[in-house]
């Protein structure tokens, strides 16, 4: 368990995180408790190894990619990458469901953030495009050996043909966004958090 000081959030920290992420104070406190439980080193931060203690991530075929996503915006200055609670909450906020009274502009911003996150999951080399090779790598992670390489190749080829409007053989973010235009990303990329 984390140290006592890491278990307590100051009211101003809770307010700042609430403003930034739109989680309720009770959700923030409960997620902080979970965060502190994972922080075995009592440093107020988590490493990739500590994330692997989350059973759902350890067994998820995309667990490594999901864990990596928490570190996309972190700097490590030569040390083992780690994230603090606020960085942790920023990433979790991407999966916060839209509230029923959410303004259309806010819903559109949430949708854009979720699409950028999903795009980055596929863009393995971070070059701003999803290549056939990257798509195949992600498909392999998701289905393992349950589908033949030939079938996966057909799925990847079809996805690229359908989304690649500029015909460069890759999917840009704008093409990705257009391809998912009719998908309810706001709900499909939502997790019901603690109440």
N, CA and C atoms as a LAMMPS dump frame, in Angstrom:
ITEM: TIMESTEP
0
ITEM: NUMBER OF ATOMS
585
ITEM: BOX BOUNDS ff ff ff
-5.0000000000000000e+02 5.0000000000000000e+02
-5.0000000000000000e+02 5.0000000000000000e+02
-5.0000000000000000e+02 5.0000000000000000e+02
ITEM: ATOMS id mol type element x y z
1 1 1 N 0.839 -1.167 0
2 1 2 C 0 0 0
3 1 3 C 0.886 1.233 0
4 2 1 N 0.433 2.321 -0.624
5 2 2 C 1.207 3.55 -0.662
6 2 3 C 1.334 4.146 0.727
7 3 1 N 2.209 5.123 0.861
8 3 2 C 2.384 5.769 2.159
9 3 3 C 1.149 6.587 2.499
10 4 1 N 1.002 6.913 3.797
11 4 2 C -0.163 7.68 4.227
12 4 3 C -0.288 8.989 3.489
13 5 1 N 0.816 9.673 3.24
14 5 2 C 0.747 10.955 2.557
15 5 3 C 0.26 10.801 1.121
16 6 1 N 0.537 9.665 0.496
17 6 2 C 0.083 9.484 -0.879
18 6 3 C -1.394 9.085 -0.93
19 7 1 N -1.983 8.716 0.241
20 7 2 C -3.389 8.329 0.265
21 7 3 C -4.313 9.527 0.421
22 8 1 N -3.767 10.66 0.761
23 8 2 C -4.595 11.838 1.018
24 8 3 C -4.359 12.877 -0.076
25 9 1 N -5.451 13.297 -0.697
26 9 2 C -5.387 14.378 -1.675
27 9 3 C -5.899 15.65 -1.008
28 10 1 N -5.21 16.739 -1.23
29 10 2 C -5.656 18.012 -0.687
30 10 3 C -6.889 18.482 -1.464
31 11 1 N -7.793 19.213 -0.827
32 11 2 C -9.012 19.679 -1.505
33 11 3 C -8.722 20.449 -2.796
34 12 1 N -7.661 21.241 -2.796
35 12 2 C -7.337 22.012 -4.009
36 12 3 C -6.859 21.091 -5.144
37 13 1 N -6.195 19.98 -4.794
38 13 2 C -5.79 19.002 -5.812
39 13 3 C -7.025 18.32 -6.41
40 14 1 N -7.948 17.959 -5.547
41 14 2 C -9.188 17.328 -6.014
42 14 3 C -9.941 18.281 -6.933
43 15 1 N -10.044 19.543 -6.528
44 15 2 C -10.764 20.536 -7.34
45 15 3 C -10.094 20.72 -8.701
46 16 1 N -8.769 20.773 -8.715
47 16 2 C -8.047 20.954 -9.983
48 16 3 C -8.244 19.741 -10.905
49 17 1 N -8.165 18.547 -10.333
50 17 2 C -8.35 17.326 -11.128
51 17 3 C -9.796 17.234 -11.62
52 18 1 N -10.741 17.613 -10.765
53 18 2 C -12.152 17.59 -11.158
54 18 3 C -12.399 18.546 -12.326
55 19 1 N -11.825 19.724 -12.256
56 19 2 C -12.008 20.71 -13.33
57 19 3 C -11.413 20.199 -14.642
58 20 1 N -10.282 19.555 -14.543
59 20 2 C -9.574 19.076 -15.728
60 20 3 C -10.196 17.809 -16.325
61 21 1 N -10.708 16.925 -15.477
62 21 2 C -11.15 15.61 -15.962
63 21 3 C -12.66 15.382 -15.901
64 22 1 N -13.373 16.208 -15.118
65 22 2 C -14.826 16.097 -14.928
66 22 3 C -15.241 14.868 -14.128
67 23 1 N -14.295 14.238 -13.421
68 23 2 C -14.653 13.187 -12.478
69 23 3 C -15.191 13.853 -11.217
70 24 1 N -16.046 13.147 -10.494
71 24 2 C -16.569 13.681 -9.234
72 24 3 C -15.489 13.543 -8.16
73 25 1 N -15.573 14.343 -7.095
74 25 2 C -14.594 14.213 -6.013
75 25 3 C -14.525 12.794 -5.439
76 26 1 N -15.677 12.128 -5.28
77 26 2 C -15.636 10.768 -4.725
78 26 3 C -14.958 9.801 -5.7
79 27 1 N -15.168 9.979 -7.009
80 27 2 C -14.475 9.133 -7.992
81 27 3 C -12.968 9.375 -7.934
82 28 1 N -12.583 10.636 -7.82
83 28 2 C -11.162 10.98 -7.755
84 28 3 C -10.519 10.332 -6.53
85 29 1 N -11.179 10.425 -5.396
86 29 2 C -10.619 9.851 -4.173
87 29 3 C -10.518 8.331 -4.26
88 30 1 N -11.53 7.684 -4.825
89 30 2 C -11.493 6.224 -4.936
90 30 3 C -10.445 5.774 -5.956
91 31 1 N -10.309 6.505 -7.056
92 31 2 C -9.278 6.159 -8.041
93 31 3 C -7.888 6.435 -7.473
94 32 1 N -7.764 7.457 -6.646
95 32 2 C -6.483 7.732 -5.996
96 32 3 C -6.111 6.6 -5.036
97 33 1 N -7.107 6.064 -4.359
98 33 2 C -6.859 4.936 -3.464
99 33 3 C -6.336 3.741 -4.256
100 34 1 N -6.934 3.473 -5.409
101 34 2 C -6.474 2.366 -6.263
102 34 3 C -5.061 2.644 -6.774
103 35 1 N -4.823 3.881 -7.194
104 35 2 C -3.504 4.304 -7.665
105 35 3 C -2.459 4.07 -6.566
106 36 1 N -2.781 4.481 -5.335
107 36 2 C -1.851 4.335 -4.213
108 36 3 C -1.57 2.87 -3.902
109 37 1 N -2.569 2.022 -4.08
110 37 2 C -2.387 0.582 -3.862
111 37 3 C -1.379 0.01 -4.856
112 38 1 N -1.402 0.51 -6.084
113 38 2 C -0.469 0.037 -7.11
114 38 3 C 0.938 0.595 -6.916
115 39 1 N 1.043 1.73 -6.232
116 39 2 C 2.323 2.411 -6.006
117 39 3 C 3.098 1.723 -4.883
118 40 1 N 3.656 0.567 -5.185
119 40 2 C 4.364 -0.227 -4.17
120 40 3 C 5.647 0.443 -3.69
121 41 1 N 6.203 1.345 -4.498
122 41 2 C 7.449 2.02 -4.125
123 41 3 C 7.198 3.259 -3.28
124 42 1 N 5.917 3.626 -3.104
125 42 2 C 5.533 4.813 -2.32
126 42 3 C 6.165 6.098 -2.852
127 43 1 N 6.16 6.254 -4.166
128 43 2 C 6.771 7.438 -4.78
129 43 3 C 5.751 8.444 -5.295
130 44 1 N 4.473 8.072 -5.284
131 44 2 C 3.458 8.964 -5.853
132 44 3 C 3.401 8.863 -7.363
133 45 1 N 4.03 7.815 -7.909
134 45 2 C 4.012 7.612 -9.359
135 45 3 C 3.987 6.114 -9.656
136 46 1 N 3.596 5.792 -10.873
137 46 2 C 3.532 4.394 -11.3
138 46 3 C 4.438 4.158 -12.499
139 47 1 N 5.076 3.002 -12.51
140 47 2 C 5.879 2.568 -13.659
141 47 3 C 5.05 1.58 -14.482
142 48 1 N 5.567 1.217 -15.642
143 48 2 C 4.89 0.21 -16.475
144 48 3 C 4.721 -1.108 -15.707
145 49 1 N 5.756 -1.489 -14.994
146 49 2 C 5.71 -2.739 -14.223
147 49 3 C 4.569 -2.718 -13.211
148 50 1 N 4.373 -1.59 -12.559
149 50 2 C 3.296 -1.49 -11.579
150 50 3 C 1.923 -1.578 -12.255
151 51 1 N 1.81 -1.042 -13.457
152 51 2 C 0.555 -1.166 -14.209
153 51 3 C 0.234 -2.623 -14.511
154 52 1 N 1.268 -3.434 -14.729
155 52 2 C 1.044 -4.847 -15.047
156 52 3 C 0.427 -5.607 -13.872
157 53 1 N 0.365 -4.993 -12.71
158 53 2 C -0.297 -5.628 -11.56
159 53 3 C -1.815 -5.538 -11.663
160 54 1 N -2.309 -4.781 -12.624
161 54 2 C -3.753 -4.69 -12.838
162 54 3 C -4.151 -5.918 -13.645
163 55 1 N -4.861 -6.859 -13.042
164 55 2 C -5.142 -8.136 -13.718
165 55 3 C -5.808 -7.976 -15.085
166 56 1 N -6.721 -7.023 -15.207
167 56 2 C -7.42 -6.829 -16.479
168 56 3 C -6.464 -6.407 -17.59
169 57 1 N -5.441 -5.653 -17.256
170 57 2 C -4.452 -5.249 -18.259
171 57 3 C -3.473 -6.378 -18.549
172 58 1 N -3.135 -7.133 -17.54
173 58 2 C -2.179 -8.225 -17.715
174 58 3 C -2.712 -9.285 -18.683
175 59 1 N -4.025 -9.5 -18.712
176 59 2 C -4.591 -10.525 -19.597
177 59 3 C -5.16 -9.954 -20.895
178 60 1 N -5.231 -8.633 -21.013
179 60 2 C -5.769 -8.002 -22.215
180 60 3 C -4.749 -8.106 -23.341
181 61 1 N -5.156 -8.575 -24.536
182 61 2 C -4.188 -8.687 -25.631
183 61 3 C -3.563 -7.345 -26.02
184 62 1 N -4.266 -6.254 -25.746
185 62 2 C -3.717 -4.923 -26.023
186 62 3 C -3.198 -4.25 -24.757
187 63 1 N -3.023 -5.03 -23.698
188 63 2 C -2.586 -4.486 -22.421
189 63 3 C -1.321 -3.648 -22.515
190 64 1 N -0.326 -4.137 -23.254
191 64 2 C 0.923 -3.37 -23.403
192 64 3 C 0.68 -2.019 -24.063
193 65 1 N -0.173 -1.996 -25.092
194 65 2 C -0.486 -0.738 -25.791
195 65 3 C -1.261 0.201 -24.868
196 66 1 N -2.19 -0.346 -24.105
197 66 2 C -2.975 0.485 -23.183
198 66 3 C -2.053 1.073 -22.123
199 67 1 N -1.192 0.246 -21.566
200 67 2 C -0.255 0.739 -20.554
201 67 3 C 0.649 1.811 -21.16
202 68 1 N 1.161 1.548 -22.348
203 68 2 C 2.032 2.535 -23.001
204 68 3 C 1.317 3.87 -23.174
205 69 1 N 0.015 3.837 -23.43
206 69 2 C -0.734 5.078 -23.655
207 69 3 C -0.698 6.007 -22.444
208 70 1 N -0.561 5.464 -21.261
209 70 2 C -0.474 6.307 -20.074
210 70 3 C 0.836 7.093 -20.048
211 71 1 N 1.835 6.631 -20.801
212 71 2 C 3.174 7.236 -20.772
213 71 3 C 3.474 8.093 -21.999
214 72 1 N 2.523 8.236 -22.921
215 72 2 C 2.777 8.988 -24.147
216 72 3 C 3.258 10.404 -23.876
217 73 1 N 2.697 11.051 -22.866
218 73 2 C 3.045 12.44 -22.6
219 73 3 C 4.01 12.615 -21.435
220 74 1 N 4.563 11.51 -20.934
221 74 2 C 5.479 11.63 -19.795
222 74 3 C 6.911 11.815 -20.291
223 75 1 N 7.697 12.456 -19.468
224 75 2 C 9.124 12.586 -19.753
225 75 3 C 9.866 11.808 -18.68
226 76 1 N 10.943 11.142 -19.083
227 76 2 C 11.621 10.299 -18.101
228 76 3 C 13.029 10.768 -17.77
229 77 1 N 13.577 11.7 -18.532
230 77 2 C 14.919 12.233 -18.254
231 77 3 C 15.933 11.134 -17.945
232 78 1 N 15.871 10.051 -18.707
233 78 2 C 16.822 8.962 -18.548
234 78 3 C 16.433 7.925 -17.517
235 79 1 N 15.474 8.235 -16.653
236 79 2 C 15.022 7.281 -15.629
237 79 3 C 13.908 6.405 -16.199
238 80 1 N 13.538 5.392 -15.427
239 80 2 C 12.418 4.554 -15.837
240 80 3 C 11.166 5.431 -15.915
241 81 1 N 10.448 5.389 -17.035
242 81 2 C 9.251 6.234 -17.162
243 81 3 C 8.236 5.927 -16.065
244 82 1 N 7.652 6.984 -15.526
245 82 2 C 6.595 6.84 -14.539
246 82 3 C 5.627 8.003 -14.706
247 83 1 N 4.426 7.822 -14.193
248 83 2 C 3.432 8.895 -14.254
249 83 3 C 2.884 9.148 -12.86
250 84 1 N 2.511 10.397 -12.616
251 84 2 C 1.914 10.749 -11.335
252 84 3 C 0.395 10.593 -11.41
253 85 1 N -0.279 10.836 -10.309
254 85 2 C -1.726 10.623 -10.259
255 85 3 C -2.469 11.518 -11.24
256 86 1 N -2.047 12.747 -11.359
257 86 2 C -2.739 13.679 -12.27
258 86 3 C -2.618 13.203 -13.718
259 87 1 N -1.441 12.736 -14.129
260 87 2 C -1.263 12.196 -15.477
261 87 3 C -2.135 10.953 -15.671
262 88 1 N -2.201 10.129 -14.648
263 88 2 C -3.039 8.937 -14.654
264 88 3 C -4.499 9.322 -14.895
265 89 1 N -4.961 10.336 -14.19
266 89 2 C -6.355 10.775 -14.307
267 89 3 C -6.645 11.389 -15.672
268 90 1 N -5.678 12.089 -16.248
269 90 2 C -5.883 12.667 -17.592
270 90 3 C -6.157 11.569 -18.614
271 91 1 N -5.421 10.476 -18.516
272 91 2 C -5.643 9.372 -19.454
273 91 3 C -6.976 8.695 -19.17
274 92 1 N -7.295 8.443 -17.906
275 92 2 C -8.585 7.834 -17.575
276 92 3 C -9.744 8.7 -18.049
277 93 1 N -9.57 10.02 -18.027
278 93 2 C -10.642 10.933 -18.445
279 93 3 C -11.051 10.702 -19.901
280 94 1 N -10.141 10.162 -20.7
281 94 2 C -10.486 9.867 -22.094
282 94 3 C -11.586 8.816 -22.194
283 95 1 N -11.772 8.044 -21.139
284 95 2 C -12.765 6.97 -21.134
285 95 3 C -14.004 7.316 -20.314
286 96 1 N -14.066 8.563 -19.859
287 96 2 C -15.224 8.99 -19.074
288 96 3 C -16.428 9.103 -20.005
289 97 1 N -17.546 8.485 -19.63
290 97 2 C -18.751 8.607 -20.458
291 97 3 C -19.241 10.056 -20.486
292 98 1 N -19.876 10.428 -21.574
293 98 2 C -20.49 11.757 -21.66
294 98 3 C -21.666 11.807 -20.686
295 99 1 N -21.844 12.944 -20.074
296 99 2 C -22.976 13.135 -19.175
297 99 3 C -24.208 13.474 -20.013
298 100 1 N -25.408 13.093 -19.547
299 100 2 C -26.622 13.355 -20.324
300 100 3 C -26.83 14.829 -20.657
301 101 1 N -26.384 15.729 -19.781
302 101 2 C -26.579 17.159 -20.01
303 101 3 C -25.364 17.832 -20.652
304 102 1 N -24.446 17.041 -21.187
305 102 2 C -23.222 17.569 -21.797
306 102 3 C -23.581 18.403 -23.035
307 103 1 N -22.933 19.541 -23.188
308 103 2 C -23.179 20.422 -24.34
309 103 3 C -22.635 19.786 -25.606
310 104 1 N -23.288 20.038 -26.753
311 104 2 C -22.817 19.445 -28.022
312 104 3 C -21.346 19.747 -28.317
313 105 1 N -20.892 20.943 -28.005
314 105 2 C -19.486 21.297 -28.245
315 105 3 C -18.562 20.442 -27.374
316 106 1 N -18.958 20.213 -26.137
317 106 2 C -18.155 19.379 -25.24
318 106 3 C -18.139 17.942 -25.728
319 107 1 N -19.27 17.448 -26.195
320 107 2 C -19.336 16.083 -26.73
321 107 3 C -18.421 15.947 -27.939
322 108 1 N -18.401 16.948 -28.795
323 108 2 C -17.53 16.911 -29.977
324 108 3 C -16.056 16.922 -29.562
325 109 1 N -15.7 17.686 -28.534
326 109 2 C -14.325 17.708 -28.036
327 109 3 C -13.945 16.35 -27.443
328 110 1 N -14.879 15.749 -26.695
329 110 2 C -14.638 14.426 -26.113
330 110 3 C -14.432 13.404 -27.229
331 111 1 N -15.269 13.466 -28.251
332 111 2 C -15.167 12.559 -29.398
333 111 3 C -13.79 12.697 -30.057
334 112 1 N -13.362 13.927 -30.277
335 112 2 C -12.064 14.189 -30.914
336 112 3 C -10.921 13.604 -30.075
337 113 1 N -10.965 13.792 -28.767
338 113 2 C -9.926 13.257 -27.881
339 113 3 C -9.901 11.733 -27.922
340 114 1 N -11.07 11.126 -27.917
341 114 2 C -11.149 9.665 -27.953
342 114 3 C -10.633 9.133 -29.283
343 115 1 N -10.963 9.812 -30.377
344 115 2 C -10.473 9.375 -31.683
345 115 3 C -8.954 9.515 -31.773
346 116 1 N -8.411 10.591 -31.228
347 116 2 C -6.95 10.763 -31.235
348 116 3 C -6.278 9.653 -30.434
349 117 1 N -6.871 9.307 -29.305
350 117 2 C -6.333 8.225 -28.488
351 117 3 C -6.364 6.911 -29.273
352 118 1 N -7.513 6.593 -29.858
353 118 2 C -7.65 5.339 -30.622
354 118 3 C -6.666 5.311 -31.78
355 119 1 N -6.513 6.438 -32.462
356 119 2 C -5.575 6.507 -33.588
357 119 3 C -4.149 6.214 -33.125
358 120 1 N -3.759 6.796 -31.994
359 120 2 C -2.41 6.572 -31.465
360 120 3 C -2.18 5.107 -31.094
361 121 1 N -3.249 4.419 -30.713
362 121 2 C -3.11 2.988 -30.388
363 121 3 C -2.656 2.195 -31.614
364 122 1 N -3.097 2.612 -32.789
365 122 2 C -2.741 1.929 -34.034
366 122 3 C -1.44 2.46 -34.642
367 123 1 N -1.136 3.728 -34.412
368 123 2 C 0.046 4.369 -35.008
369 123 3 C 1.279 4.01 -34.176
370 124 1 N 1.774 2.793 -34.383
371 124 2 C 2.848 2.244 -33.551
372 124 3 C 4.162 3.02 -33.654
373 125 1 N 4.459 3.574 -34.834
374 125 2 C 5.728 4.294 -34.98
375 125 3 C 5.579 5.807 -34.798
376 126 1 N 4.378 6.242 -34.426
377 126 2 C 4.093 7.65 -34.108
378 126 3 C 4.419 8.599 -35.264
379 127 1 N 4.174 8.149 -36.51
380 127 2 C 4.461 9.018 -37.654
381 127 3 C 3.225 9.738 -38.188
382 128 1 N 2.085 9.592 -37.496
383 128 2 C 0.874 10.286 -37.913
384 128 3 C 0.069 9.543 -38.965
385 129 1 N 0.45 8.305 -39.239
386 129 2 C -0.268 7.485 -40.215
387 129 3 C -0.31 6.044 -39.718
388 130 1 N -1.376 5.35 -40.114
389 130 2 C -1.484 3.927 -39.799
390 130 3 C -1.199 3.168 -41.088
391 131 1 N -0.107 2.435 -41.094
392 131 2 C 0.277 1.653 -42.27
393 131 3 C -0.375 0.274 -42.209
394 132 1 N -0.305 -0.441 -43.294
395 132 2 C -0.816 -1.811 -43.33
396 132 3 C -0.091 -2.663 -42.289
397 133 1 N 1.221 -2.474 -42.195
398 133 2 C 2.025 -3.236 -41.24
399 133 3 C 1.556 -2.974 -39.8
400 134 1 N 1.314 -1.703 -39.456
401 134 2 C 0.855 -1.369 -38.108
402 134 3 C -0.524 -1.969 -37.841
403 135 1 N -1.392 -1.882 -38.825
404 135 2 C -2.724 -2.453 -38.688
405 135 3 C -2.648 -3.961 -38.466
406 136 1 N -1.791 -4.62 -39.214
407 136 2 C -1.598 -6.065 -39.033
408 136 3 C -1.052 -6.392 -37.648
409 137 1 N -0.099 -5.599 -37.169
410 137 2 C 0.461 -5.83 -35.836
411 137 3 C -0.627 -5.747 -34.759
412 138 1 N -1.479 -4.731 -34.845
413 138 2 C -2.553 -4.574 -33.86
414 138 3 C -3.565 -5.71 -33.987
415 139 1 N -3.913 -6.075 -35.215
416 139 2 C -4.854 -7.185 -35.416
417 139 3 C -4.29 -8.481 -34.831
418 140 1 N -2.995 -8.711 -35.031
419 140 2 C -2.353 -9.902 -34.438
420 140 3 C -2.449 -9.876 -32.917
421 141 1 N -2.224 -8.701 -32.327
422 141 2 C -2.33 -8.576 -30.868
423 141 3 C -3.748 -8.915 -30.403
424 142 1 N -4.732 -8.466 -31.175
425 142 2 C -6.124 -8.634 -30.761
426 142 3 C -6.631 -10.054 -30.935
427 143 1 N -6.248 -10.717 -32.015
428 143 2 C -6.839 -12.033 -32.301
429 143 3 C -5.868 -13.189 -32.15
430 144 1 N -4.609 -12.905 -31.97
431 144 2 C -3.615 -13.968 -31.81
432 144 3 C -3.579 -14.879 -33.014
433 145 1 N -3.68 -16.16 -32.79
434 145 2 C -3.61 -17.126 -33.89
435 145 3 C -4.989 -17.652 -34.283
436 146 1 N -6.044 -16.975 -33.833
437 146 2 C -7.398 -17.426 -34.137
438 146 3 C -7.812 -17.182 -35.58
439 147 1 N -7.1 -16.303 -36.262
440 147 2 C -7.376 -16.001 -37.671
441 147 3 C -6.063 -16.128 -38.429
442 148 1 N -6.123 -16.672 -39.626
443 148 2 C -4.899 -16.877 -40.41
444 148 3 C -4.3 -15.536 -40.84
445 149 1 N -3.009 -15.554 -41.15
446 149 2 C -2.329 -14.354 -41.634
447 149 3 C -2.985 -13.834 -42.91
448 150 1 N -3.42 -14.755 -43.754
449 150 2 C -4.075 -14.364 -45.008
450 150 3 C -5.38 -13.615 -44.725
451 151 1 N -6.179 -14.125 -43.776
452 151 2 C -7.428 -13.455 -43.423
453 151 3 C -7.161 -12.089 -42.804
454 152 1 N -6.146 -12.006 -41.938
455 152 2 C -5.799 -10.719 -41.336
456 152 3 C -5.336 -9.735 -42.41
457 153 1 N -4.578 -10.225 -43.364
458 153 2 C -4.132 -9.376 -44.476
459 153 3 C -5.315 -8.816 -45.249
460 154 1 N -6.319 -9.653 -45.491
461 154 2 C -7.524 -9.2 -46.196
462 154 3 C -8.264 -8.133 -45.391
463 155 1 N -8.352 -8.34 -44.077
464 155 2 C -9.023 -7.359 -43.21
465 155 3 C -8.265 -6.03 -43.249
466 156 1 N -6.942 -6.084 -43.133
467 156 2 C -6.125 -4.865 -43.158
468 156 3 C -6.247 -4.163 -44.505
469 157 1 N -6.168 -4.931 -45.585
470 157 2 C -6.277 -4.335 -46.927
471 157 3 C -7.622 -3.655 -47.118
472 158 1 N -8.673 -4.319 -46.689
473 158 2 C -10.014 -3.744 -46.849
474 158 3 C -10.16 -2.464 -46.024
475 159 1 N -9.656 -2.472 -44.789
476 159 2 C -9.738 -1.28 -43.94
477 159 3 C -9.012 -0.11 -44.584
478 160 1 N -7.84 -0.37 -45.133
479 160 2 C -7.077 0.704 -45.768
480 160 3 C -7.785 1.204 -47.019
481 161 1 N -8.275 0.293 -47.858
482 161 2 C -8.98 0.712 -49.085
483 161 3 C -10.194 1.57 -48.738
484 162 1 N -10.946 1.163 -47.706
485 162 2 C -12.155 1.908 -47.334
486 162 3 C -11.853 3.262 -46.71
487 163 1 N -10.762 3.389 -45.993
488 163 2 C -10.474 4.64 -45.278
489 163 3 C -9.518 5.569 -46.017
490 164 1 N -8.655 5.022 -46.852
491 164 2 C -7.557 5.778 -47.478
492 164 3 C -8.049 6.591 -48.663
493 165 1 N -8.597 7.772 -48.398
494 165 2 C -9.168 8.592 -49.482
495 165 3 C -8.108 9.25 -50.363
496 166 1 N -6.907 9.492 -49.836
497 166 2 C -5.868 10.105 -50.674
498 166 3 C -4.993 9.065 -51.374
499 167 1 N -5.318 7.792 -51.153
500 167 2 C -4.67 6.658 -51.826
501 167 3 C -3.145 6.623 -51.666
502 168 1 N -2.664 6.937 -50.46
503 168 2 C -1.222 6.856 -50.207
504 168 3 C -0.841 5.54 -49.53
505 169 1 N -1.822 4.646 -49.355
506 169 2 C -1.549 3.342 -48.766
507 169 3 C -1.545 3.326 -47.246
508 170 1 N -1.872 4.455 -46.633
509 170 2 C -1.92 4.578 -45.172
510 170 3 C -3.192 5.31 -44.774
511 171 1 N -3.484 5.279 -43.484
512 171 2 C -4.651 5.987 -42.96
513 171 3 C -4.165 7.133 -42.08
514 172 1 N -4.493 8.362 -42.494
515 172 2 C -4.152 9.541 -41.692
516 172 3 C -5.207 9.712 -40.605
517 173 1 N -4.956 10.622 -39.672
518 173 2 C -5.953 10.851 -38.627
519 173 3 C -7.263 11.335 -39.222
520 174 1 N -7.214 12.263 -40.188
521 174 2 C -8.447 12.768 -40.795
522 174 3 C -9.226 11.648 -41.482
523 175 1 N -8.512 10.737 -42.14
524 175 2 C -9.173 9.596 -42.784
525 175 3 C -9.764 8.653 -41.733
526 176 1 N -9.035 8.443 -40.663
527 176 2 C -9.494 7.61 -39.549
528 176 3 C -10.78 8.197 -38.963
529 177 1 N -10.755 9.494 -38.736
530 177 2 C -11.902 10.211 -38.171
531 177 3 C -13.115 10.094 -39.103
532 178 1 N -12.885 10.274 -40.383
533 178 2 C -13.966 10.178 -41.375
534 178 3 C -14.529 8.753 -41.415
535 179 1 N -13.662 7.75 -41.356
536 179 2 C -14.101 6.351 -41.407
537 179 3 C -14.97 5.993 -40.201
538 180 1 N -14.743 6.652 -39.076
539 180 2 C -15.502 6.355 -37.857
540 180 3 C -16.617 7.368 -37.597
541 181 1 N -16.936 8.127 -38.616
542 181 2 C -17.932 9.198 -38.517
543 181 3 C -19.269 8.728 -37.925
544 182 1 N -19.717 7.556 -38.308
545 182 2 C -21.029 7.07 -37.869
546 182 3 C -20.953 6.141 -36.661
547 183 1 N -19.764 5.943 -36.116
548 183 2 C -19.589 5.085 -34.947
549 183 3 C -19.77 5.934 -33.685
550 184 1 N -20.504 5.417 -32.728
551 184 2 C -20.737 6.121 -31.471
552 184 3 C -19.512 5.961 -30.566
553 185 1 N -18.449 6.656 -30.928
554 185 2 C -17.172 6.567 -30.217
555 185 3 C -17.325 6.991 -28.763
556 186 1 N -18.181 7.991 -28.53
557 186 2 C -18.346 8.511 -27.176
558 186 3 C -18.782 7.408 -26.213
559 187 1 N -19.633 6.499 -26.669
560 187 2 C -20.101 5.411 -25.814
561 187 3 C -19.198 4.172 -25.903
562 188 1 N -18.737 3.848 -27.099
563 188 2 C -17.929 2.646 -27.274
564 188 3 C -16.584 2.744 -26.56
565 189 1 N -16.071 3.958 -26.418
566 189 2 C -14.803 4.16 -25.714
567 189 3 C -15.041 4.745 -24.327
568 190 1 N -16.04 4.232 -23.65
569 190 2 C -16.362 4.706 -22.305
570 190 3 C -16.311 3.545 -21.32
571 191 1 N -15.876 3.88 -20.127
572 191 2 C -15.832 2.908 -19.037
573 191 3 C -16.663 3.505 -17.898
574 192 1 N -17.499 2.695 -17.322
575 192 2 C -18.26 3.159 -16.155
576 192 3 C -17.33 3.114 -14.95
577 193 1 N -17.04 4.29 -14.434
578 193 2 C -16.138 4.384 -13.293
579 193 3 C -16.909 4.279 -11.995
580 194 1 N -16.166 4.193 -10.921
581 194 2 C -16.751 4.096 -9.587
582 194 3 C -17.705 5.248 -9.344
583 195 1 N -18.813 4.975 -8.695
584 195 2 C -19.795 6.044 -8.424
585 195 3 C -19.642 6.612 -7.049
